[in-house]
């Protein structure tokens, strides 16, 4: 998946953030509420290249807020444990993140992805896309499922910032994972 650059501007960035926050699942931090919402939905969307969880509760517990449309998929918490769903033979996983345009990120946001001792870090400022390319250890090159950890330096709470009534602690949006 390739991304086209979005025009910069406060209105575009604010609209994108509000759309992501409004449609990215239940504003409750209660995992059972998230599960009930997910189970009643027709289909839960996951970032491309990420193995789907069996249900939204497991995704929530792992640090991923699922969505119902690709347009606003998917916020992660400050720490997330995911499984990559990759083609056999791929040696590099490139994770694509969006850093929301919120006050805590004005000075930047650092994102680290790691697997079995290998790690890669990327950083970006509010309202920008960040790509983190992780070279996979040799033992994972021919596997199709790879456990991965993602951690970010900061998170934000939309309700505490006065954006809306969403009380979840959010970090960045994981859009997709590409493989090379």
N, CA, C and O of each residue as an XYZ file, in Angstrom:
720
protein
N       0.836     -1.161      0.000
C       0.000      0.000      0.000
C       0.889      1.236      0.000
O       1.824      1.321      0.796
N       0.623      2.162     -0.850
C       1.368      3.411     -0.914
C       0.452      4.540     -0.464
O      -0.765      4.467     -0.635
N       1.031      5.569      0.103
C       0.259      6.679      0.606
C       0.554      7.926     -0.205
O       1.695      8.177     -0.593
N      -0.474      8.693     -0.452
C      -0.272      9.973     -1.096
C      -0.250     11.034     -0.013
O      -0.926     10.917      1.009
N       0.517     12.043     -0.247
C       0.658     13.099      0.745
C      -0.639     13.903      0.839
O      -1.198     14.320     -0.175
N      -1.104     14.113      2.059
C      -2.298     14.903      2.296
C      -1.882     16.353      2.423
O      -0.856     16.665      3.027
N      -2.683     17.236      1.853
C      -2.371     18.657      1.968
C      -2.349     19.074      3.417
O      -3.240     18.739      4.196
N      -1.332     19.799      3.756
C      -1.187     20.264      5.124
C      -2.092     21.458      5.348
O      -2.336     22.246      4.434
N      -2.572     21.585      6.530
C      -3.422     22.705      6.901
C      -4.169     22.340      8.162
O      -4.546     21.186      8.362
N      -4.381     23.320      9.006
C      -5.022     23.043     10.287
C      -6.433     22.485     10.107
O      -6.836     21.601     10.863
N      -7.196     22.977      9.126
C      -8.561     22.485      8.941
C      -8.571     21.027      8.504
O      -9.366     20.234      9.008
N      -7.700     20.669      7.579
C      -7.629     19.288      7.105
C      -7.194     18.373      8.235
O      -7.781     17.310      8.434
N      -6.160     18.779      8.983
C      -5.653     17.965     10.081
C      -6.696     17.819     11.182
O      -6.869     16.728     11.724
N      -7.393     18.901     11.520
C      -8.428     18.841     12.549
C      -9.575     17.948     12.109
O     -10.095     17.164     12.903
N      -9.972     18.061     10.846
C     -11.054     17.216     10.335
C     -10.663     15.746     10.363
O     -11.477     14.897     10.726
N      -9.428     15.436      9.985
C      -8.964     14.055     10.013
C      -8.961     13.517     11.438
O      -9.427     12.403     11.676
N      -8.446     14.286     12.384
C      -8.414     13.850     13.773
C      -9.825     13.618     14.299
O     -10.080     12.596     14.936
N     -10.744     14.543     14.047
C     -12.112     14.380     14.538
C     -12.790     13.174     13.910
O     -13.514     12.448     14.590
N     -12.564     12.952     12.617
C     -13.146     11.778     11.954
C     -12.593     10.495     12.558
O     -13.340      9.546     12.795
N     -11.292     10.463     12.806
C     -10.687      9.274     13.413
C     -11.244      9.026     14.805
O     -11.592      7.896     15.146
N     -11.329     10.068     15.601
C     -11.818      9.910     16.963
C     -13.292      9.546     17.004
O     -13.708      8.738     17.834
N     -14.080     10.128     16.124
C     -15.518      9.903     16.146
C     -15.895      8.482     15.769
O     -16.864      7.941     16.302
N     -15.158      7.875     14.869
C     -15.587      6.581     14.343
C     -14.681      5.424     14.718
O     -14.808      4.345     14.140
N     -13.792      5.606     15.644
C     -12.838      4.546     15.979
C     -13.288      3.735     17.183
O     -12.510      3.520     18.112
N     -14.526      3.289     17.173
C     -14.993      2.395     18.230
C     -15.600      3.122     19.406
O     -15.787      4.339     19.377
N     -15.902      2.370     20.430
C     -16.548      2.874     21.624
C     -15.618      3.796     22.399
O     -14.429      3.501     22.517
N     -16.130      4.916     22.935
C     -15.276      5.791     23.721
C     -15.009      5.258     25.115
O     -14.303      5.902     25.891
N     -15.539      4.134     25.444
C     -15.352      3.564     26.769
C     -14.020      2.834     26.866
O     -13.565      2.235     25.891
N     -13.403      2.880     28.019
C     -12.202      2.094     28.243
C     -12.558      0.730     28.802
O     -11.673     -0.072     29.102
N     -13.830      0.466     28.941
C     -14.308     -0.812     29.444
C     -14.240     -1.820     28.310
O     -14.930     -1.662     27.303
N     -13.418     -2.855     28.458
C     -13.229     -3.812     27.373
C     -14.491     -4.587     27.064
O     -14.673     -5.002     25.920
N     -15.382     -4.805     28.038
C     -16.606     -5.529     27.737
C     -17.518     -4.679     26.872
O     -18.216     -5.213     26.010
N     -17.528     -3.360     27.081
C     -18.327     -2.483     26.216
C     -17.771     -2.509     24.804
O     -18.532     -2.538     23.836
N     -16.455     -2.497     24.678
C     -15.836     -2.565     23.354
C     -16.200     -3.878     22.680
O     -16.490     -3.896     21.484
N     -16.190     -4.971     23.425
C     -16.506     -6.281     22.870
C     -17.952     -6.337     22.402
O     -18.230     -6.851     21.318
N     -18.886     -5.811     23.211
C     -20.294     -5.834     22.832
C     -20.505     -5.038     21.558
O     -21.241     -5.476     20.673
N     -19.874     -3.880     21.447
C     -19.990     -3.067     20.248
C     -19.451     -3.818     19.044
O     -20.079     -3.828     17.985
N     -18.302     -4.442     19.196
C     -17.672     -5.146     18.090
C     -18.474     -6.354     17.659
O     -18.603     -6.618     16.463
N     -19.014     -7.093     18.615
C     -19.749     -8.303     18.272
C     -21.040     -7.994     17.541
O     -21.540     -8.834     16.793
N     -21.600     -6.787     17.746
C     -22.828     -6.436     17.052
C     -22.561     -5.856     15.667
O     -23.495     -5.685     14.883
N     -21.323     -5.556     15.358
C     -20.978     -4.987     14.059
C     -20.853     -6.084     13.010
O     -20.568     -7.238     13.328
N     -21.069     -5.707     11.769
C     -20.973     -6.672     10.679
C     -19.539     -7.140     10.485
O     -19.296     -8.334     10.310
N     -18.592     -6.220     10.513
C     -17.197     -6.592     10.300
C     -16.287     -5.590     10.988
O     -16.507     -4.380     10.929
N     -15.264     -6.118     11.638
C     -14.268     -5.273     12.274
C     -13.092     -5.157     11.312
O     -12.656     -6.150     10.729
N     -12.587     -3.953     11.151
C     -11.480     -3.688     10.237
C     -10.181     -3.625     11.032
O     -10.133     -3.064     12.126
N      -9.142     -4.203     10.471
C      -7.807     -4.150     11.062
C      -6.871     -3.491     10.065
O      -7.152     -3.474      8.867
N      -5.753     -2.944     10.551
C      -4.778     -2.384      9.614
C      -4.276     -3.473      8.661
O      -4.080     -4.618      9.068
N      -4.073     -3.115      7.410
C      -3.541     -4.065      6.428
C      -2.201     -4.581      6.923
O      -1.362     -3.806      7.383
N      -2.000     -5.897      6.829
C      -0.742     -6.498      7.244
C      -0.689     -6.933      8.689
O       0.334     -7.446      9.143
N      -1.791     -6.735      9.435
C      -1.873     -7.146     10.833
C      -2.869     -8.296     10.933
O      -3.969     -8.220     10.384
N      -2.485     -9.351     11.629
C      -3.375    -10.496     11.808
C      -4.541    -10.088     12.699
O      -4.326     -9.554     13.788
N      -5.774    -10.331     12.253
C      -6.939     -9.989     13.084
C      -6.975    -10.806     14.372
O      -6.567    -11.967     14.404
N      -7.467    -10.181     15.413
C      -7.699    -10.872     16.674
C      -9.027    -11.622     16.570
O      -9.838    -11.340     15.687
N      -9.245    -12.577     17.475
C     -10.494    -13.344     17.448
C     -11.698    -12.470     17.785
O     -12.806    -12.736     17.319
N     -11.489    -11.428     18.591
C     -12.577    -10.495     18.903
C     -11.987     -9.163     19.349
O     -10.781     -9.040     19.563
N     -12.857     -8.173     19.482
C     -12.407     -6.824     19.832
C     -11.840     -6.748     21.240
O     -10.984     -5.906     21.514
N     -12.297     -7.609     22.133
C     -11.773     -7.597     23.497
C     -10.296     -7.969     23.516
O      -9.499     -7.331     24.205
N      -9.932     -9.004     22.757
C      -8.517     -9.391     22.682
C      -7.686     -8.278     22.051
O      -6.569     -8.012     22.496
N      -8.216     -7.629     21.022
C      -7.509     -6.507     20.390
C      -7.320     -5.372     21.400
O      -6.230     -4.813     21.520
N      -8.381     -5.044     22.114
C      -8.329     -3.990     23.124
C      -7.266     -4.299     24.168
O      -6.457     -3.438     24.513
N      -7.268     -5.546     24.676
C      -6.301     -5.937     25.701
C      -4.863     -5.890     25.188
O      -3.932     -5.702     25.971
N      -4.676     -6.061     23.880
C      -3.343     -6.010     23.279
C      -2.909     -4.582     22.935
O      -1.762     -4.359     22.547
N      -3.821     -3.619     23.076
C      -3.461     -2.223     22.817
C      -3.921     -1.671     21.491
O      -3.466     -0.602     21.084
N      -4.824     -2.376     20.790
C      -5.323     -1.917     19.486
C      -6.801     -1.607     19.598
O      -7.581     -2.446     20.047
N      -7.193     -0.404     19.193
C      -8.604     -0.042     19.132
C      -9.079     -0.321     17.714
O      -8.677      0.362     16.772
N      -9.928     -1.318     17.567
C     -10.422     -1.694     16.243
C     -11.403     -0.649     15.725
O     -11.832      0.245     16.454
N     -11.741     -0.787     14.457
C     -12.638      0.149     13.799
C     -13.606     -0.627     12.922
O     -13.479     -1.840     12.755
N     -14.566      0.081     12.368
C     -15.536     -0.544     11.480
C     -15.381     -0.075     10.043
O     -16.064     -0.572      9.147
N     -14.485      0.880      9.819
C     -14.187      1.322      8.453
C     -12.681      1.546      8.325
O     -12.023      1.931      9.292
N     -12.154      1.311      7.165
C     -10.721      1.503      6.934
C     -10.342      2.978      7.008
O      -9.195      3.315      7.305
N     -11.293      3.846      6.740
C     -11.030      5.287      6.746
C     -10.459      5.761      8.083
O      -9.666      6.702      8.118
N     -10.854      5.119      9.176
C     -10.413      5.595     10.485
C      -9.779      4.500     11.325
O      -9.875      4.527     12.552
N      -9.157      3.571     10.703
C      -8.513      2.467     11.402
C      -7.042      2.790     11.614
O      -6.437      3.356     10.704
N      -6.473      2.502     12.649
C      -6.876      2.077     13.967
C      -5.918      2.700     14.979
O      -4.700      2.609     14.824
N      -6.461      3.320     15.994
C      -5.629      3.866     17.063
C      -5.008      2.737     17.866
O      -5.594      1.664     18.009
N      -3.825      2.990     18.385
C      -3.215      2.085     19.351
C      -2.982      2.860     20.637
O      -2.960      4.090     20.645
N      -2.806      2.114     21.725
C      -2.446      2.738     22.996
C      -0.940      2.964     23.017
O      -0.256      2.733     22.020
N      -0.435      3.413     24.145
C       0.983      3.733     24.257
C       1.862      2.498     24.063
O       3.013      2.619     23.641
N       1.337      1.325     24.363
C       2.026      0.058     24.105
C       1.027     -0.906     23.474
O      -0.120     -1.003     23.909
N       1.478     -1.613     22.447
C       0.606     -2.574     21.772
C       1.412     -3.811     21.391
O       2.582     -3.717     21.018
N       0.767     -4.969     21.492
C       1.360     -6.247     21.088
C       0.496     -6.821     19.976
O      -0.662     -7.174     20.200
N       1.060     -6.913     18.784
C       0.309     -7.368     17.619
C       1.035     -8.520     16.947
O       2.192     -8.808     17.256
N       0.348     -9.171     16.030
C       0.970    -10.200     15.203
C       0.881     -9.743     13.754
O      -0.205     -9.475     13.239
N       2.035     -9.660     13.107
C       2.059     -9.294     11.700
C       1.646    -10.493     10.860
O       2.002    -11.630     11.170
N       0.902    -10.238      9.806
C       0.457    -11.260      8.857
C       1.190    -10.957      7.555
O       0.718    -10.167      6.737
N       2.351    -11.591      7.367
C       3.242    -11.204      6.284
C       3.454    -12.343      5.284
O       3.238    -13.511      5.608
N       3.874    -11.998      4.078
C       4.227    -13.043      3.116
C       5.560    -13.701      3.498
O       6.479    -13.037      3.978
N       5.643    -14.999      3.280
C       6.887    -15.715      3.550
C       7.993    -15.132      2.677
O       7.789    -14.879      1.490
N       9.138    -14.927      3.258
C      10.275    -14.389      2.514
C      10.478    -12.899      2.689
O      11.550    -12.386      2.369
N       9.478    -12.191      3.188
C       9.633    -10.751      3.406
C      10.654    -10.517      4.505
O      10.611    -11.170      5.547
N      11.570     -9.588      4.275
C      12.651     -9.314      5.220
C      12.471     -8.015      5.993
O      13.103     -7.810      7.030
N      11.605     -7.135      5.485
C      11.397     -5.831      6.117
C       9.904     -5.577      6.254
O       9.136     -5.783      5.315
N       9.508     -5.128      7.432
C       8.134     -4.696      7.677
C       8.162     -3.184      7.862
O       8.883     -2.675      8.719
N       7.383     -2.470      7.064
C       7.297     -1.019      7.192
C       5.924     -0.676      7.744
O       4.907     -0.867      7.077
N       5.906     -0.170      8.965
C       4.669      0.202      9.624
C       4.402      1.673      9.361
O       5.293      2.512      9.499
N       3.159      1.983      8.979
C       2.785      3.361      8.648
C       1.826      3.900      9.708
O       0.760      3.336      9.954
N       2.234      5.006     10.327
C       1.480      5.610     11.415
C       1.104      7.045     11.068
O       1.795      7.715     10.300
N      -0.011      7.508     11.651
C      -0.372      8.921     11.595
C      -0.284      9.462     13.013
O      -0.838      8.877     13.944
N       0.415     10.581     13.176
C       0.536     11.250     14.466
C      -0.546     12.327     14.521
O      -0.465     13.312     13.788
N      -1.559     12.156     15.379
C      -2.644     13.134     15.439
C      -2.155     14.543     15.773
O      -1.146     14.727     16.454
N      -2.883     15.507     15.285
C      -2.530     16.902     15.512
C      -3.148     17.376     16.830
O      -4.165     18.069     16.846
N      -2.510     16.985     17.922
C      -2.959     17.370     19.260
C      -1.786     17.994     20.015
O      -0.623     17.737     19.706
N      -2.115     18.817     21.009
C      -1.099     19.578     21.732
C       0.072     18.735     22.255
O       1.218     19.162     22.110
N      -0.157     17.566     22.851
C       0.991     16.819     23.382
C       2.029     16.417     22.328
O       3.167     16.095     22.670
N       1.643     16.437     21.060
C       2.554     15.994     20.003
C       3.192     17.145     19.228
O       3.901     16.908     18.250
N       2.957     18.360     19.641
C       3.521     19.512     18.928
C       5.039     19.451     18.854
O       5.636     19.879     17.866
N       5.669     18.912     19.915
C       7.126     18.786     19.932
C       7.612     17.464     19.364
O       8.812     17.190     19.368
N       6.686     16.638     18.871
C       7.053     15.376     18.248
C       6.576     14.164     19.009
O       6.191     14.241     20.176
N       6.610     13.054     18.322
C       6.206     11.762     18.877
C       7.201     10.721     18.378
O       7.540     10.700     17.195
N       7.663      9.868     19.266
C       8.602      8.811     18.920
C       7.867      7.473     18.941
O       7.122      7.182     19.876
N       8.083      6.654     17.893
C       7.415      5.361     17.764
C       8.480      4.295     17.555
O       9.329      4.426     16.673
N       8.436      3.236     18.367
C       9.391      2.141     18.247
C       8.651      0.834     18.000
O       7.682      0.520     18.690
N       9.112      0.076     17.012
C       8.598     -1.263     16.735
C       9.726     -2.239     16.999
O      10.871     -1.990     16.622
N       9.404     -3.358     17.652
C      10.452     -4.332     17.952
C       9.928     -5.762     17.841
O       8.746     -6.041     18.045
N      10.867     -6.655     17.506
C      10.593     -8.083     17.432
C      11.883     -8.831     17.750
O      12.913     -8.588     17.121
N      11.833     -9.729     18.712
C      12.957    -10.621     19.048
C      14.312     -9.920     19.098
O      15.280    -10.402     18.510
N      14.388     -8.801     19.787
C      15.661     -8.110     19.945
C      15.994     -7.097     18.864
O      16.890     -6.275     19.052
N      15.299     -7.135     17.745
C      15.507     -6.140     16.686
C      14.489     -5.019     16.886
O      13.338     -5.276     17.238
N      14.913     -3.783     16.662
C      13.965     -2.675     16.801
C      14.293     -1.567     15.821
O      15.409     -1.465     15.311
N      13.292     -0.744     15.576
C      13.455      0.433     14.714
C      12.577      1.532     15.292
O      11.495      1.267     15.815
N      13.053      2.761     15.194
C      12.325      3.902     15.745
C      12.160      4.971     14.677
O      13.060      5.227     13.877
N      10.990      5.584     14.687
C      10.715      6.719     13.808
C      10.120      7.824     14.651
O       9.624      7.581     15.751
N      10.169      9.026     14.139
C       9.562     10.132     14.881
C       8.948     11.109     13.902
O       9.354     11.205     12.744
N       7.961     11.828     14.398
C       7.289     12.823     13.579
C       6.553     13.791     14.465
O       6.388     13.562     15.663
N       6.118     14.867     13.870
C       5.382     15.885     14.601
C       3.894     15.737     14.322
O       3.481     15.000     13.426
N       3.108     16.448     15.103
C       1.657     16.378     15.008
C       1.176     16.635     13.585
O       1.661     17.535     12.899
N       0.209     15.822     13.158
C      -0.404     15.995     11.850
C       0.374     15.393     10.696
O       0.058     15.670      9.539
N       1.374     14.583     10.973
C       2.217     14.015      9.915
C       2.200     12.487      9.951
O       1.875     11.874     10.968
N       2.558     11.895      8.820
C       2.716     10.445      8.700
C       4.139     10.056      9.073
O       5.085     10.796      8.803
N       4.285      8.885      9.699
C       5.598      8.363     10.074
C       5.678      6.921      9.600
O       4.753      6.137      9.813
N       6.793      6.573      8.952
C       7.046      5.193      8.549
C       8.192      4.651      9.406
O       9.229      5.295      9.564
N       7.981      3.461      9.950
C       9.014      2.783     10.732
C       9.317      1.475     10.017
O       8.463      0.591      9.949
N      10.536      1.346      9.480
C      10.935      0.131      8.754
C      11.788     -0.749      9.654
O      12.847     -0.343     10.131
N      11.302     -1.952      9.871
C      11.930     -2.897     10.792
C      12.481     -4.092     10.014
O      11.731     -4.813      9.356
N      13.795     -4.295     10.097
C      14.413     -5.490      9.494
C      14.104     -6.673     10.402
O      14.409     -6.654     11.594
N      13.497     -7.699      9.823
C      13.092     -8.859     10.618
C      14.276     -9.785     10.865
O      15.088    -10.002      9.966
N      14.384    -10.333     12.071
C      15.458    -11.291     12.359
C      15.347    -12.500     11.412
O      14.247    -12.845     10.982
N      16.462    -13.133     11.090
C      16.461    -14.254     10.140
C      15.432    -15.345     10.436
O      14.850    -15.911      9.511
N      15.204    -15.641     11.703
C      14.266    -16.729     12.012
C      12.817    -16.402     11.652
O      11.972    -17.297     11.628
N      12.516    -15.118     11.369
C      11.152    -14.725     11.009
C      10.952    -14.512      9.508
O       9.823    -14.274      9.078
N      11.981    -14.588      8.720
C      11.863    -14.282      7.293
C      10.896    -15.223      6.571
O      10.123    -14.773      5.725
N      10.925    -16.499      6.886
C      10.053    -17.434      6.179
C       8.791    -17.784      6.964
O       8.031    -18.662      6.557
N       8.569    -17.115      8.067
C       7.317    -17.280      8.811
C       6.290    -16.282      8.280
O       6.646    -15.218      7.774
N       5.021    -16.638      8.401
C       3.972    -15.719      7.949
C       3.345    -14.940      9.102
O       2.623    -13.968      8.881
N       3.622    -15.368     10.329
C       3.131    -14.645     11.498
C       4.314    -14.241     12.370
O       5.150    -15.069     12.730
N       4.368    -12.958     12.701
C       5.490    -12.422     13.471
C       4.943    -11.577     14.625
O       4.247    -10.591     14.385
N       5.248    -11.950     15.877
C       4.806    -11.131     17.015
C       5.636     -9.849     17.082
O       6.855     -9.877     16.908
N       4.973     -8.747     17.331
C       5.660     -7.454     17.331
C       5.157     -6.601     18.491
O       4.001     -6.702     18.901
N       6.035     -5.774     19.000
C       5.692     -4.826     20.068
C       5.844     -3.418     19.505
O       6.807     -3.118     18.800
N       4.888     -2.567     19.824
C       4.957     -1.165     19.418
C       4.853     -0.319     20.675
O       3.991     -0.554     21.522
N       5.724      0.655     20.790
C       5.636      1.576     21.929
C       5.843      2.996     21.421
O       6.620      3.240     20.498
N       5.136      3.911     22.039
C       5.255      5.324     21.683
C       5.580      6.117     22.943
O       5.297      5.680     24.058
N       6.165      7.266     22.751
C       6.620      8.074     23.881
C       5.465      8.715     24.649
O       5.533      8.846     25.871
N       4.407      9.114     23.944
C       3.332      9.882     24.583
C       1.971      9.351     24.149
O       1.835      8.708     23.108
N       0.970      9.634     24.973
C      -0.415      9.371     24.598
C      -1.245     10.596     24.976
O      -0.756     11.513     25.635
N      -2.495     10.597     24.552
C      -3.380     11.702     24.901
C      -4.774     11.160     25.170
O      -5.128     10.077     24.703
N      -5.553     11.906     25.914
C      -6.916     11.548     26.241
C      -7.811     12.638     25.655
O      -7.776     13.773     26.132
N      -8.615     12.323     24.630
C      -9.435     13.353     23.977
C     -10.350     14.110     24.941
O     -10.525     15.320     24.794
N     -10.935     13.422     25.924
C     -11.827     14.098     26.867
C     -11.058     15.114     27.711
O     -11.537     16.223     27.946
N      -9.868     14.730     28.165
C      -9.074     15.647     28.994
C      -8.583     16.856     28.206
O      -8.341     17.919     28.779
N      -8.435     16.693     26.875
C      -8.014     17.820     26.038
C      -9.202     18.654     25.560
O      -9.017     19.687     24.916
N     -10.428     18.208     25.875
C     -11.617     18.945     25.458
C     -11.994     18.735     24.003
O     -12.741     19.538     23.442
N     -11.495     17.670     23.374
C     -11.805     17.396     21.960
C     -13.200     16.807     21.834
O     -13.989     17.245     20.997
N     -13.509     15.809     22.668
C     -14.825     15.169     22.699
C     -14.932     14.397     24.010
O     -14.131     14.624     24.917
N     -15.904     13.487     24.133
C     -16.082     12.763     25.394
C     -15.396     11.391     25.404
O     -15.699     10.561     26.261
N     -14.497     11.149     24.485
C     -13.750      9.889     24.398
C     -12.721      9.854     25.529
O     -11.807     10.677     25.566
N     -12.872      8.901     26.448
C     -11.992      8.843     27.624
C     -10.832      7.869     27.455
O     -10.090      7.621     28.406
N     -10.667      7.318     26.263
C      -9.557      6.386     26.052
C      -8.230      7.139     25.990
O      -8.180      8.302     25.588
N      -7.160      6.458     26.393
C      -5.819      6.994     26.205
C      -5.335      6.500     24.853
O      -5.135      5.300     24.662
N      -5.146      7.414     23.921
C      -4.778      7.099     22.543
C      -3.350      7.536     22.271
O      -2.841      8.459     22.908
N      -2.712      6.874     21.329
C      -1.338      7.247     20.982
C      -1.287      7.708     19.525
O      -1.364      8.904     19.247
N      -1.158      6.771     18.610
C      -1.078      7.080     17.176
C      -2.002      6.131     16.417
O      -2.521      5.165     16.977
N      -2.196      6.425     15.132
C      -3.013      5.571     14.275
C      -2.085      4.665     13.477
O      -1.214      5.151     12.755
N      -2.264      3.360     13.599
C      -1.542      2.405     12.766
C      -2.395      2.165     11.533
O      -3.448      1.532     11.616
N      -1.945      2.669     10.386
C      -2.723      2.570      9.148
C      -2.515      1.233      8.460
O      -3.483      0.579      8.075
N      -1.265      0.819      8.300
C      -0.980     -0.411      7.547
C       0.457     -0.839      7.767
O       1.287     -0.086      8.274
N       0.724     -2.087      7.365
C       2.089     -2.615      7.367
C       2.363     -3.129      5.973
O       1.603     -3.940      5.445
N       3.450     -2.660      5.368
C       3.894     -3.125      4.053
C       5.092     -4.040      4.247
O       5.827     -3.912      5.226
N       5.285     -4.957      3.318
C       6.399     -5.904      3.419
C       7.267     -5.858      2.174
O       6.776     -5.684      1.059
N       8.578     -6.021      2.388
C       9.541     -6.014      1.278
C      10.502     -7.177      1.443
O      11.397     -7.360      0.618
